[in-house]
Structures are given as C-alpha cells and as structure tokens.
Amino acid sequence: MEQNAEELKIMPRGQMPHRLRKGQNMIAVASGKGGVGKTWFSITLAHSLSILKQKVLLFDGDLGLANIDIQLGLLAKNDIGSVVSGTMTLNQVIHHYEKGHFDIIAGRSGSAGLASMPIGRLQLLGEDLNVLASSYNKIILDMGAGVEKPVRILSGLAEKIIVVCTDEPTSLTDAYAFIKIMTMQYTKCDINIVVNQANSLREGQRTYDTLVKACNNFLKINPPLLGIVRRDTRVRDAIRNQSTIFNRYPTSEAAEDVYAIAKRLLQND
C-alpha cells in the first residue's frame, strides 16, 4: 500500500491552510474511493444522531458532484453553489429534512468551478461552517471521494474524520492513501475507521486489521475502529426508494450498526 509523496502529490507544508481552526463538533466522512457507501453512511449517521436527540446538520461536501439530495429525493431550491457565488449565505441554503429531523445543505452537481475553488474561497467556506457549528450538536461533512484539495482542506477542518472503507483491495489502498496525506498535512487529526458492507463482524474486523497494519507499519499510527456496518440488502432498497434506512427498515442490521456507531461517538465526547 505504501506510495511515495510524489505519487500522492502532497501539498508542501508551507502551503497548508494553517489559519483554519478545527470546527467545533464537525465530523468529516471520507473514503479515498467512491462506491463504498460513504454518502449513505453520512445520511444514516445524521439520522442516528437525530434519533439520539442531537441537532444535526448534514453538509454535502462533494463539491461538483452532489448526491445527498438525490439519495433522499429532495428538491432543494438553493444549494452550496449559491453560497460560493456570493448570492446567499450558508444559513439561507439550509433545508430541513422533516422525515429525519435533521438539516441539510445540498451540493450542486456538474459545476467544475466548485471542485476547483481556490484555497482562499475554501477558507471562507470553512469559517462560515465554524460559525454554523455553534448552532448544532454535530455537523457532518460528507466529503467527495479522492484526495483532491477541497477534500483535504474541508476534512482538515473537522475535529474528527471517519474514513469509510470496504474489503475491496482498491478501497483499502485508497483509504490508506487518504490517511497518509491527512496525517502528513494535519499531524493532530483524529482519524477513525468504519468498515462498511462487511459480510460479518468477523470479516469486518479482518478488513480493519489489514488497513491498520499498513498504517502502523508505514505511518506509525493506529487509527481506531469506530464500527462495522454489515452488508444488508435492505440498504439498496431504501436508496432506490429515496428513503433513509431508519424510515424504511428501522430494525435492519445496517441501521442497528450505524446507530451503535452514533452512540459510540457521543460516548467518546
């Protein structure tokens, strides 16, 4: 899994956005690779925390390829694009998702300008999120796949980063690459692992052991396992029906697993 710095195109330390403060109560959900169920997990975590009486904001941080509103069947009138263009503030584009009792800031698909925002604009967005954080118990940032600049900078804002992976070799490799870059740029970032789509708890543990072994061998860190989400056919059905798993199958294994992760997050606080 080890890759050199040139291959990963790590930003030199002198160019890091040090001025950004860690966001109060912010949790970044990242993956390094698409197709691991990251957005579904972010939505389900937001709903779980809401059930646990937390005031939650779910922010679609996949700038340029939004999908939270698609998964939930939302028709948000305003989105992050209006904030970036300067026509609206973050407060003005918040949408309340009544079926889950949490708030959402939707992204905008198909806008290359959002994905390539300059560091200064990303810093302003981060500062606005910091201000919003004081009004919520938790803000969940659903980050885009990969290790591009917006993903790194916005993930670096969060007080906790959850890296979602599966047992696929490419998922593990990309998760490791993301962890490596983040720990090199943000030495004090709090990274935790969630294994998704595991065939069993034992298989999920094996997947985690493989990833953490690479982290220990090459990076000398041991990011903790936050939880394992078992493979559940009802997840696909819920997504197909543009519903959260809790609204459609509240007693499913996947719902129970994410709920346990949400409880663990609050206990750690």
Residue, then its C-alpha position, 0 to 999 in steps of 0.5 A: m500500500e505504501q506510495n511515495a509523496e510524489e505519487l500522492k502529490i502532497m501539498p508542501r507544508g508551507q502551503m497548508p491552510h494553517r489559519l483554519r481552526k478545527g470546527q467545533n463538533m464537525i465530523a468529516v466522512a471520507s473514503g479515498k474511493g467512491g462506491v463504498g457507501k460513504t454518502w449513505f453512511s453520512i445520511t444514516l449517521a445524521h439520522s442516528l444522531s437525530i434519533l439520539k436527540q442531537k441537532v444535526l446538520l448534514f453538509d454535502g461536501d462533494l463539491g461538483l458532484a452532489n448526491i445527498d439530495i438525490q439519495l433522499g429525493l429532495l428538491a432543494k431550491n438553493d444549494i452550496g453553489s449559491v453560497v460560493s457565488g456570493t448570492m446567499t449565505l450558508n444559513q439561507v441554503i439550509h433545508h430541513y429534512e422533516k422525515g429525519h429531523f435533521d438539516i441539510i445543505a445540498g451540493r450542486s452537481g456538474s459545476a467544475g468551478l466548485a471542485s476547483m475553488p481556490i484555497g482562499r474561497l475554501q477558507l471562507l467556506g470553512e469559517d462560515l461552517n465554524v460559525l454554523a457549528s455553534s448552532y448544532n450538536k454535530i455537523i457532518l461533512d460528507m466529503g467527495a471521494g479522492v484526495e483532491k484539495p477541497v477534500r483535504i482542506l474541508s476534512g482538515l477542518a473537522e475535529k474528527i474524520i471517519v474514513v469509510c472503507t470496504d474489503e475491496p483491495t482498491s478501497l483499502t489502498d485508497a483509504y490508506a492513501f487518504i490517511k497518509i496525506m491527512t496525517m502528513q498535512y494535519t499531524k493532530c487529526d483524529i482519524n477513525i475507521v468504519v468498515n462498511q458492507a462487511n459480510s460479518l463482524r468477523e470479516g469486518q474486523r479482518t478488513y480493519d486489521t489489514l488497513v491498520k497494519a499498513c498504517n502502523n507499519f508505514l505511518k506509525i499510527n493506529p487509527p481506531l475502529l469506530g464500527i462495522v456496518r454489515r452488508d444488508t440488502r435492505v440498504r439498496d432498497a431504501i436508496r432506490n426508494q429515496s428513503t433513509i434506512f431508519n424510515r424504511y427498515p428501522t430494525s435492519e442490521a445496517a441501521e442497528d450498526v450505524y446507530a451503535i456507531a452514533k452512540r459510540l461517538l457521543q460516548n467518546d465526547 
